[in-house]
Amino acid sequence: MKRKHEIICSSEREMDRRADNLIEQGYKVERNTGVVPVQSICIPIYKVIFWR
């Protein structure tokens, strides 16, 4: 059974770069963006999810 791994990135550009690199290595990849509410502001998050 393959395990799920998540890489949290600091920007959309970094997320795309890491995802493209993993795709070139043959991994199945998902890109995930969202926001996390912290007190009175929302912080964007960017995740690359892959299975190894």
Residue frames as a rotation matrix with the C-alpha (Angstrom) as fourth column:
MET 1
0.578 0.816 0.000 0.00
0.816 -0.578 0.000 0.00
0.000 0.000 -1.000 0.00
LYS 2
-0.283 -0.678 0.678 1.34
0.642 -0.659 -0.391 3.42
0.712 0.325 0.622 -0.93
ARG 3
-0.088 0.174 -0.981 1.62
0.911 -0.385 -0.150 6.11
-0.403 -0.906 -0.125 1.73
LYS 4
0.659 0.406 0.633 0.34
0.613 -0.778 -0.139 9.64
0.435 0.480 -0.762 1.23
HIS 5
-0.318 -0.788 -0.527 2.87
0.908 -0.414 0.071 12.46
-0.273 -0.456 0.847 1.61
GLU 6
0.795 0.558 0.237 2.19
0.596 -0.790 -0.142 16.20
0.108 0.254 -0.961 1.76
ILE 7
-0.470 -0.883 -0.018 4.65
0.882 -0.468 -0.062 18.98
0.046 -0.045 0.998 1.04
ILE 8
0.634 0.641 -0.433 3.55
0.671 -0.734 -0.105 22.40
-0.385 -0.224 -0.895 2.31
CYS 9
-0.247 -0.689 0.681 4.85
0.929 -0.368 -0.035 25.19
0.275 0.625 0.731 0.08
SER 10
-0.407 0.007 -0.913 5.16
0.567 -0.782 -0.258 28.91
-0.716 -0.623 0.314 0.70
SER 11
-0.356 0.302 -0.885 3.90
-0.613 -0.790 -0.023 30.05
-0.705 0.535 0.466 -2.72
GLU 12
0.720 0.675 0.161 1.97
-0.264 0.482 -0.836 28.88
-0.642 0.559 0.525 -5.75
ARG 13
0.525 -0.619 -0.584 5.16
-0.781 -0.076 -0.620 29.05
0.339 0.782 -0.523 -7.82
GLU 14
-0.531 -0.736 0.419 6.99
-0.844 0.500 -0.193 26.73
-0.067 -0.456 -0.887 -5.40
MET 15
0.041 0.646 0.762 4.00
-0.382 0.715 -0.586 24.35
-0.923 -0.267 0.276 -5.37
ASP 16
0.889 0.311 -0.337 4.01
-0.405 0.188 -0.895 24.14
-0.215 0.932 0.293 -9.19
ARG 17
0.129 -0.934 -0.332 7.79
-0.906 0.025 -0.423 23.63
0.403 0.355 -0.843 -9.32
ARG 18
-0.583 -0.341 0.738 7.73
-0.699 0.674 -0.240 20.80
-0.415 -0.656 -0.631 -6.77
ALA 19
0.354 0.800 0.485 4.69
-0.298 0.588 -0.752 19.14
-0.887 0.121 0.447 -8.38
ASP 20
0.791 -0.098 -0.604 6.27
-0.605 0.030 -0.796 19.26
0.096 0.995 -0.036 -11.85
ASN 21
-0.275 -0.961 0.021 9.47
-0.931 0.261 -0.255 17.76
0.240 -0.090 -0.967 -10.46
LEU 22
-0.433 0.182 0.883 7.56
-0.474 0.787 -0.395 14.87
-0.767 -0.590 -0.255 -8.85
ILE 23
0.699 0.714 -0.040 5.53
-0.366 0.309 -0.878 14.27
-0.615 0.628 0.477 -12.03
GLU 24
0.401 -0.648 -0.648 8.79
-0.844 0.014 -0.536 13.98
0.356 0.761 -0.542 -14.00
GLN 25
-0.657 -0.661 0.362 9.89
-0.753 0.588 -0.295 11.31
-0.018 -0.467 -0.884 -11.50
GLY 26
-0.674 0.425 -0.605 6.70
-0.086 0.768 0.635 9.34
0.734 0.480 -0.481 -12.21
TYR 27
-0.887 0.375 -0.269 4.66
0.354 0.180 -0.918 10.10
-0.296 -0.909 -0.293 -9.09
LYS 28
-0.068 0.933 0.353 0.90
0.756 -0.183 0.629 10.67
0.651 0.309 -0.693 -9.10
VAL 29
-0.873 -0.384 -0.300 0.50
0.487 -0.706 -0.515 14.22
-0.014 -0.595 0.803 -7.80
GLU 30
0.332 0.926 0.178 -2.32
0.874 -0.373 0.310 16.47
0.354 0.052 -0.934 -6.60
ARG 31
-0.797 -0.455 0.396 -2.09
0.286 -0.863 -0.416 20.22
0.531 -0.218 0.819 -6.05
ASN 32
0.190 0.857 -0.479 -4.15
0.916 0.020 0.400 21.66
0.352 -0.515 -0.781 -3.21
THR 33
-0.772 -0.365 0.520 -4.66
0.175 -0.909 -0.377 25.31
0.610 -0.200 0.766 -2.27
GLY 34
0.285 0.882 -0.376 -6.68
0.757 0.034 0.652 26.76
0.588 -0.470 -0.658 0.56
VAL 35
-0.128 -0.287 0.949 -6.71
-0.356 -0.880 -0.314 29.22
0.926 -0.379 0.011 3.42
VAL 36
-0.207 0.012 -0.978 -6.19
0.838 0.518 -0.170 28.83
0.505 -0.855 -0.117 7.14
PRO 37
0.558 0.435 0.707 -7.96
0.029 -0.861 0.508 31.34
0.829 -0.263 -0.493 9.40
VAL 38
-0.272 -0.663 -0.697 -5.58
0.878 0.125 -0.462 32.68
0.393 -0.738 0.549 12.06
GLN 39
-0.571 0.204 -0.795 -7.18
0.507 -0.675 -0.536 35.12
-0.646 -0.709 0.282 14.46
SER 40
0.286 0.778 -0.559 -8.57
0.009 -0.586 -0.810 37.92
-0.958 0.227 -0.175 12.25
ILE 41
-0.022 -0.336 -0.942 -6.66
-0.940 -0.314 0.134 37.09
-0.341 0.888 -0.309 9.02
CYS 42
0.876 0.251 0.412 -6.58
-0.088 0.923 -0.375 34.20
-0.475 0.292 0.831 6.57
ILE 43
-0.120 -0.977 -0.176 -3.25
-0.684 -0.048 0.728 32.72
-0.720 0.208 -0.662 5.48
PRO 44
0.651 0.330 -0.684 -3.10
-0.746 0.443 -0.497 30.98
0.138 0.834 0.535 2.08
ILE 45
0.009 -0.653 0.757 -1.62
-0.459 0.670 0.583 27.48
-0.888 -0.353 -0.294 2.02
TYR 46
0.407 -0.010 -0.913 -0.29
-0.886 0.237 -0.397 25.50
0.221 0.971 0.088 -0.91
LYS 47
0.101 -0.327 0.940 0.19
-0.535 0.778 0.329 21.74
-0.839 -0.536 -0.096 -0.71
VAL 48
-0.119 -0.161 -0.980 1.57
-0.883 0.468 0.031 19.10
0.454 0.869 -0.198 -3.05
ILE 49
0.286 0.296 0.912 0.21
-0.698 0.716 -0.013 15.62
-0.656 -0.633 0.411 -2.29
PHE 50
0.049 -0.282 -0.958 1.84
-0.848 0.495 -0.189 12.47
0.528 0.822 -0.214 -3.68
TRP 51
0.860 0.282 0.425 1.97
-0.459 0.791 0.404 8.76
-0.222 -0.543 0.810 -2.93
ARG 52
-0.066 -0.929 -0.365 5.15
-0.898 0.215 -0.383 6.74
0.435 0.303 -0.848 -2.45
